């Protein structure tokens, strides 16, 4: 079995990549914040199917957490994460905060377009932090492609917009959502849920499926959003930040299903905020 090599600096990362490039290797990058679960590993395996060398970054990015959020308690498990990547990844890039944001760091990238609304309404700091760290990772590694999960659908579209706007010659691919037996989307934050909260959490995907069925049956978009919000509240989610049906390519608001659509939701159970989305 082959364990991935671990590097902690951009200089070391670029050195390993230069050697692979010299041999004509195709490179794939999977950016993560660690605490790897089957959803992450599915992305890594799919990357391995498309690339000669697989790089996984593990970095809990402080720039995307607000002061009241869970940065300090976000799970960190580098040793076990690397063990899970045995025979799946060739290199792990695990930088320190100081490596990514050295003293005097003063830049933030602001992406418009698909970042408007939804998560931004409740976490206005979030996409600036995500865009900045992802840009740094992409520029440091310059892979042929990078793989992101569709569970963070708005984030995926923001990163695609960022990459296109900056002219980076990197393809941004989306990996399908991996779910538990009851349909709950896999997330590192699921570990925060109590047994009772975990039962409630399993209703999120079922309620979105109900809303989709009503949409396909002719219910108006705004009525389906109202239905989904009320159903989540009745199930025990509090607060429900949003249930929204949007254009699948741009996340612009829509009034009908004349073009491909996506339903997205965010809601809290206790102290844990969950997000999910599905194609309509």
MISE-722999 format. One record per residue (C-alpha): residue number from 1; residue in three letters; x, y, z. Coordinates in pm, whole numbers. Layout:
# MISE-722999
+-----+------+--------+--------+--------+
: pos : code :   east :  north :     up :
+-----+------+--------+--------+--------+
: NUM :  Ala :      X :      Y :      Z :
...
+-----+------+--------+--------+--------+
# end
This chain:
# MISE-722999
+-----+------+--------+--------+--------+
: pos : code :   east :  north :     up :
+-----+------+--------+--------+--------+
:   1 :  Unk :      0 :      0 :      0 :
:   2 :  Unk :    121 :    348 :    -87 :
:   3 :  Unk :     71 :    632 :    160 :
:   4 :  Unk :     62 :    983 :     16 :
:   5 :  Unk :    357 :   1211 :     72 :
:   6 :  Unk :    278 :   1513 :    290 :
:   7 :  Unk :    412 :   1860 :    214 :
:   8 :  Unk :    337 :   2174 :    412 :
:   9 :  Unk :    480 :   2456 :    200 :
:  10 :  Unk :    398 :   2595 :   -143 :
:  11 :  Unk :    764 :   2566 :   -239 :
:  12 :  Unk :    764 :   2192 :   -166 :
:  13 :  Unk :    430 :   2148 :   -342 :
:  14 :  Unk :    556 :   2316 :   -658 :
:  15 :  Unk :    879 :   2115 :   -649 :
:  16 :  Unk :    691 :   1782 :   -652 :
:  17 :  Unk :    452 :   1905 :   -920 :
:  18 :  Unk :    737 :   2028 :  -1143 :
:  19 :  Unk :    890 :   1679 :  -1142 :
:  20 :  Unk :    556 :   1524 :  -1243 :
:  21 :  Unk :    501 :   1785 :  -1512 :
:  22 :  Unk :    845 :   1711 :  -1655 :
:  23 :  Unk :    726 :   1355 :  -1712 :
:  24 :  Unk :    405 :   1468 :  -1879 :
:  25 :  Unk :    168 :   1375 :  -1596 :
:  26 :  Unk :   -192 :   1495 :  -1587 :
:  27 :  Unk :   -270 :   1642 :  -1242 :
:  28 :  Unk :   -593 :   1656 :  -1044 :
:  29 :  Unk :   -653 :   1852 :   -723 :
:  30 :  Unk :   -916 :   1789 :   -456 :
:  31 :  Unk :   -932 :   2082 :   -210 :
:  32 :  Unk :  -1071 :   1986 :    134 :
:  33 :  Unk :  -1081 :   2105 :    492 :
:  34 :  Unk :  -1001 :   1754 :    615 :
:  35 :  Unk :  -1211 :   1533 :    845 :
:  36 :  Unk :  -1247 :   1321 :    535 :
:  37 :  Unk :  -1558 :   1110 :    483 :
:  38 :  Unk :  -1685 :    894 :    198 :
:  39 :  Unk :  -1802 :   1203 :      8 :
:  40 :  Unk :  -1446 :   1335 :     -5 :
:  41 :  Unk :  -1303 :    993 :    -88 :
:  42 :  Unk :  -1546 :    956 :   -379 :
:  43 :  Unk :  -1409 :   1282 :   -521 :
:  44 :  Unk :  -1053 :   1157 :   -473 :
:  45 :  Unk :  -1129 :    827 :   -647 :
:  46 :  Unk :  -1297 :   1004 :   -938 :
:  47 :  Unk :   -995 :   1233 :   -965 :
:  48 :  Unk :   -772 :    926 :   -976 :
:  49 :  Unk :   -977 :    795 :  -1269 :
:  50 :  Unk :   -907 :   1113 :  -1463 :
:  51 :  Unk :   -549 :   1199 :  -1362 :
:  52 :  Unk :   -202 :   1046 :  -1343 :
:  53 :  Unk :   -131 :   1215 :  -1010 :
:  54 :  Unk :   -378 :   1314 :   -738 :
:  55 :  Unk :   -317 :   1601 :   -497 :
:  56 :  Unk :   -543 :   1651 :   -193 :
:  57 :  Unk :   -518 :   1975 :      2 :
:  58 :  Unk :   -619 :   1972 :    368 :
:  59 :  Unk :   -659 :   2317 :    518 :
:  60 :  Unk :   -920 :   2450 :    761 :
:  61 :  Unk :   -952 :   2797 :    617 :
:  62 :  Unk :  -1009 :   3062 :    887 :
:  63 :  Unk :  -1107 :   3324 :    628 :
:  64 :  Unk :  -1441 :   3153 :    559 :
:  65 :  Unk :  -1550 :   3136 :    924 :
:  66 :  Unk :  -1719 :   3427 :   1102 :
:  67 :  Unk :  -1614 :   3493 :   1465 :
:  68 :  Unk :  -1928 :   3319 :   1598 :
:  69 :  Unk :  -1886 :   3007 :   1380 :
:  70 :  Unk :  -1716 :   2675 :   1451 :
:  71 :  Unk :  -1356 :   2731 :   1336 :
:  72 :  Unk :  -1202 :   2624 :   1666 :
:  73 :  Unk :  -1409 :   2307 :   1700 :
:  74 :  Unk :  -1406 :   2211 :   1332 :
:  75 :  Unk :  -1270 :   1854 :   1327 :
:  76 :  Unk :   -901 :   1816 :   1245 :
:  77 :  Unk :   -758 :   1468 :   1188 :
:  78 :  Unk :   -459 :   1490 :    954 :
:  79 :  Unk :   -310 :   1152 :   1047 :
:  80 :  Unk :   -632 :    956 :    998 :
:  81 :  Unk :   -714 :   1159 :    686 :
:  82 :  Unk :   -384 :   1060 :    528 :
:  83 :  Unk :   -446 :    698 :    620 :
:  84 :  Unk :   -780 :    712 :    437 :
:  85 :  Unk :   -596 :    843 :    131 :
:  86 :  Unk :   -364 :    540 :    109 :
:  87 :  Unk :   -351 :    417 :   -251 :
:  88 :  Unk :   -590 :    699 :   -351 :
:  89 :  Unk :   -376 :   1016 :   -343 :
:  90 :  Unk :    -15 :   1079 :   -433 :
:  91 :  Unk :     42 :   1400 :   -241 :
:  92 :  Unk :   -123 :   1579 :     52 :
:  93 :  Unk :    -74 :   1953 :     82 :
:  94 :  Unk :   -135 :   2044 :    446 :
:  95 :  Unk :    -19 :   2404 :    498 :
:  96 :  Unk :    -34 :   2604 :    818 :
:  97 :  Unk :   -240 :   2921 :    848 :
:  98 :  Unk :     88 :   3116 :    838 :
:  99 :  Unk :    185 :   2950 :    510 :
: 100 :  Unk :   -141 :   3046 :    341 :
: 101 :  Unk :   -180 :   3387 :    507 :
: 102 :  Unk :    168 :   3514 :    592 :
: 103 :  Unk :    222 :   3827 :    795 :
: 104 :  Unk :     99 :   4130 :    603 :
: 105 :  Unk :   -146 :   3933 :    386 :
: 106 :  Unk :   -403 :   4189 :    267 :
: 107 :  Unk :   -587 :   4048 :    -35 :
: 108 :  Unk :   -939 :   3912 :    -69 :
: 109 :  Unk :  -1112 :   3805 :   -388 :
: 110 :  Unk :  -1474 :   3910 :   -432 :
: 111 :  Unk :  -1671 :   3706 :   -685 :
: 112 :  Unk :  -2009 :   3839 :   -794 :
: 113 :  Unk :  -2260 :   3655 :  -1011 :
: 114 :  Unk :  -2354 :   3321 :   -850 :
: 115 :  Unk :  -2240 :   3435 :   -506 :
: 116 :  Unk :  -2538 :   3673 :   -476 :
: 117 :  Unk :  -2800 :   3572 :   -222 :
: 118 :  Unk :  -2857 :   3231 :    -58 :
: 119 :  Unk :  -2544 :   3165 :    154 :
: 120 :  Unk :  -2429 :   3525 :    119 :
: 121 :  Unk :  -2749 :   3648 :    286 :
: 122 :  Unk :  -2657 :   3456 :    601 :
: 123 :  Unk :  -2279 :   3428 :    577 :
: 124 :  Unk :  -2166 :   3745 :    396 :
: 125 :  Unk :  -1800 :   3673 :    471 :
: 126 :  Unk :  -1807 :   3319 :    331 :
: 127 :  Unk :  -1741 :   3335 :    -41 :
: 128 :  Unk :  -1470 :   3598 :     -7 :
: 129 :  Unk :  -1281 :   3358 :    217 :
: 130 :  Unk :  -1351 :   3060 :     -9 :
: 131 :  Unk :  -1257 :   3240 :   -332 :
: 132 :  Unk :   -933 :   3369 :   -185 :
: 133 :  Unk :   -808 :   3036 :    -53 :
: 134 :  Unk :   -921 :   2841 :   -361 :
: 135 :  Unk :   -746 :   3089 :   -589 :
: 136 :  Unk :   -428 :   3047 :   -385 :
: 137 :  Unk :   -455 :   2667 :   -402 :
: 138 :  Unk :   -522 :   2664 :   -776 :
: 139 :  Unk :   -235 :   2903 :   -850 :
: 140 :  Unk :      2 :   2710 :   -622 :
: 141 :  Unk :    -74 :   2371 :   -777 :
: 142 :  Unk :   -192 :   2469 :  -1130 :
: 143 :  Unk :   -357 :   2130 :  -1183 :
: 144 :  Unk :   -522 :   2030 :  -1508 :
: 145 :  Unk :   -850 :   2010 :  -1318 :
: 146 :  Unk :   -988 :   2043 :   -966 :
: 147 :  Unk :  -1277 :   1845 :   -821 :
: 148 :  Unk :  -1541 :   1992 :   -587 :
: 149 :  Unk :  -1853 :   1829 :   -445 :
: 150 :  Unk :  -2199 :   1932 :   -563 :
: 151 :  Unk :  -2325 :   1940 :   -204 :
: 152 :  Unk :  -2179 :   2291 :   -186 :
: 153 :  Unk :  -2350 :   2379 :   -514 :
: 154 :  Unk :  -2333 :   2757 :   -486 :
: 155 :  Unk :  -1965 :   2729 :   -394 :
: 156 :  Unk :  -1905 :   2513 :   -703 :
: 157 :  Unk :  -2057 :   2778 :   -930 :
: 158 :  Unk :  -1863 :   3056 :   -757 :
: 159 :  Unk :  -1536 :   2868 :   -813 :
: 160 :  Unk :  -1621 :   2808 :  -1178 :
: 161 :  Unk :  -1691 :   3181 :  -1219 :
: 162 :  Unk :  -1366 :   3269 :  -1039 :
: 163 :  Unk :  -1158 :   3037 :  -1256 :
: 164 :  Unk :  -1314 :   3162 :  -1579 :
: 165 :  Unk :  -1284 :   3528 :  -1483 :
: 166 :  Unk :   -917 :   3496 :  -1385 :
: 167 :  Unk :   -838 :   3302 :  -1701 :
: 168 :  Unk :   -694 :   3007 :  -1513 :
: 169 :  Unk :   -640 :   2711 :  -1749 :
: 170 :  Unk :   -800 :   2471 :  -1500 :
: 171 :  Unk :  -1121 :   2272 :  -1545 :
: 172 :  Unk :  -1354 :   2276 :  -1244 :
: 173 :  Unk :  -1547 :   1951 :  -1209 :
: 174 :  Unk :  -1839 :   1872 :   -980 :
: 175 :  Unk :  -1873 :   1540 :   -801 :
: 176 :  Unk :  -2215 :   1394 :   -719 :
: 177 :  Unk :  -2345 :   1417 :   -362 :
: 178 :  Unk :  -2277 :   1107 :   -153 :
: 179 :  Unk :  -2557 :   1029 :     93 :
: 180 :  Unk :  -2629 :    816 :    398 :
: 181 :  Unk :  -2884 :    535 :    377 :
: 182 :  Unk :  -3166 :    778 :    470 :
: 183 :  Unk :  -3050 :   1033 :    215 :
: 184 :  Unk :  -2868 :   1276 :    444 :
: 185 :  Unk :  -2582 :   1434 :    249 :
: 186 :  Unk :  -2245 :   1343 :    397 :
: 187 :  Unk :  -2077 :   1631 :    580 :
: 188 :  Unk :  -1802 :   1664 :    837 :
: 189 :  Unk :  -2048 :   1864 :   1047 :
: 190 :  Unk :  -2285 :   1566 :   1074 :
: 191 :  Unk :  -2062 :   1449 :   1359 :
: 192 :  Unk :  -2200 :   1735 :   1570 :
: 193 :  Unk :  -2555 :   1595 :   1561 :
: 194 :  Unk :  -2706 :   1423 :   1865 :
: 195 :  Unk :  -2899 :   1098 :   1795 :
: 196 :  Unk :  -3230 :   1286 :   1805 :
: 197 :  Unk :  -3099 :   1564 :   1581 :
: 198 :  Unk :  -2964 :   1303 :   1340 :
: 199 :  Unk :  -3317 :   1160 :   1298 :
: 200 :  Unk :  -3449 :   1506 :   1215 :
: 201 :  Unk :  -3159 :   1571 :    976 :
: 202 :  Unk :  -3268 :   1277 :    762 :
: 203 :  Unk :  -3588 :   1464 :    676 :
: 204 :  Unk :  -3407 :   1740 :    487 :
: 205 :  Unk :  -3355 :   1549 :    164 :
: 206 :  Unk :  -3705 :   1396 :    181 :
: 207 :  Unk :  -3868 :   1737 :    209 :
: 208 :  Unk :  -3667 :   1865 :    -88 :
: 209 :  Unk :  -3786 :   1564 :   -289 :
: 210 :  Unk :  -4145 :   1646 :   -191 :
: 211 :  Unk :  -4098 :   2006 :   -305 :
: 212 :  Unk :  -3956 :   1885 :   -637 :
: 213 :  Unk :  -4253 :   1654 :   -686 :
: 214 :  Unk :  -4491 :   1946 :   -627 :
: 215 :  Unk :  -4298 :   2163 :   -872 :
: 216 :  Unk :  -4315 :   1895 :  -1138 :
: 217 :  Unk :  -4684 :   1859 :  -1062 :
: 218 :  Unk :  -4744 :   2222 :  -1147 :
: 219 :  Unk :  -4700 :   2406 :   -816 :
: 220 :  Unk :  -4563 :   2759 :   -856 :
: 221 :  Unk :  -4199 :   2813 :   -765 :
: 222 :  Unk :  -4272 :   3053 :   -478 :
: 223 :  Unk :  -4535 :   2817 :   -337 :
: 224 :  Unk :  -4294 :   2524 :   -344 :
: 225 :  Unk :  -4037 :   2733 :   -157 :
: 226 :  Unk :  -4299 :   2820 :    105 :
: 227 :  Unk :  -4399 :   2454 :    132 :
: 228 :  Unk :  -4039 :   2342 :    183 :
: 229 :  Unk :  -3972 :   2608 :    446 :
: 230 :  Unk :  -4283 :   2520 :    646 :
: 231 :  Unk :  -4218 :   2145 :    618 :
: 232 :  Unk :  -3863 :   2188 :    750 :
: 233 :  Unk :  -3984 :   2397 :   1042 :
: 234 :  Unk :  -4255 :   2141 :   1121 :
: 235 :  Unk :  -3989 :   1866 :   1115 :
: 236 :  Unk :  -3784 :   2047 :   1379 :
: 237 :  Unk :  -3538 :   2262 :   1185 :
: 238 :  Unk :  -3495 :   2605 :   1341 :
: 239 :  Unk :  -3416 :   2842 :   1187 :
: 240 :  Unk :  -3467 :   2763 :    819 :
: 241 :  Unk :  -3240 :   3006 :    639 :
: 242 :  Unk :  -3376 :   2937 :    292 :
: 243 :  Unk :  -3544 :   2698 :     54 :
: 244 :  Unk :  -3491 :   2834 :   -296 :
: 245 :  Unk :  -3548 :   2718 :   -652 :
: 246 :  Unk :  -3293 :   2874 :   -885 :
: 247 :  Unk :  -3151 :   2854 :  -1235 :
: 248 :  Unk :  -2909 :   2560 :  -1225 :
: 249 :  Unk :  -2638 :   2739 :  -1426 :
: 250 :  Unk :  -2646 :   3088 :  -1275 :
: 251 :  Unk :  -2849 :   3064 :   -950 :
: 252 :  Unk :  -3066 :   3350 :  -1074 :
: 253 :  Unk :  -3426 :   3352 :   -950 :
: 254 :  Unk :  -3676 :   3182 :  -1180 :
: 255 :  Unk :  -4055 :   3175 :  -1204 :
: 256 :  Unk :  -4101 :   2845 :  -1388 :
: 257 :  Unk :  -3922 :   2529 :  -1500 :
: 258 :  Unk :  -3858 :   2636 :  -1859 :
: 259 :  Unk :  -3484 :   2594 :  -1797 :
: 260 :  Unk :  -3280 :   2353 :  -1579 :
: 261 :  Unk :  -3336 :   2431 :  -1211 :
: 262 :  Unk :  -3190 :   2345 :   -874 :
: 263 :  Unk :  -3354 :   2350 :   -532 :
: 264 :  Unk :  -3124 :   2454 :   -247 :
: 265 :  Unk :  -3179 :   2467 :    128 :
: 266 :  Unk :  -3001 :   2561 :    448 :
: 267 :  Unk :  -3136 :   2504 :    798 :
: 268 :  Unk :  -3013 :   2445 :   1152 :
: 269 :  Unk :  -3076 :   2169 :   1402 :
: 270 :  Unk :  -2954 :   2270 :   1743 :
: 271 :  Unk :  -2613 :   2423 :   1681 :
: 272 :  Unk :  -2550 :   2248 :   1349 :
: 273 :  Unk :  -2623 :   2412 :   1015 :
: 274 :  Unk :  -2694 :   2175 :    727 :
: 275 :  Unk :  -2716 :   2247 :    354 :
: 276 :  Unk :  -2842 :   2035 :     66 :
: 277 :  Unk :  -2953 :   2070 :   -293 :
: 278 :  Unk :  -3100 :   1865 :   -576 :
: 279 :  Unk :  -3162 :   1896 :   -946 :
: 280 :  Unk :  -3526 :   1977 :  -1021 :
+-----+------+--------+--------+--------+
# end
